[in-house]
């Protein structure tokens, strides 16, 4: 899957919202796209990724050498909100997520 083929709503959440949280998160989310065959599997994979980060934000921050620069508790809360937004998109029928913005 290429992020160019995401529906508008999926792109807004996966790329836009992740970038609002962290440029590092956006890089991880964007780079993961090619591991998934379609939008729903990509959304599900990123939901699982977000859940894992939310359960241990310090580990994720340490991987990017951001410990001490980012509050792990606040980061974890933002990631949990990100996961909820992904779930909302997954619950929306693909035909209602907007056009693909190539």
Protein Blocks (a to p, Z undefined) as FASTA:
>chain_A
ZZklpcfklmmmmmmmmmmmomklmmmmmmmmmmpfbfklmmmmmmmmmmmmmmmmmlmm
mmnopghjacfklmmmmmmmmmmmmmmmmmpcfklnopadZZ
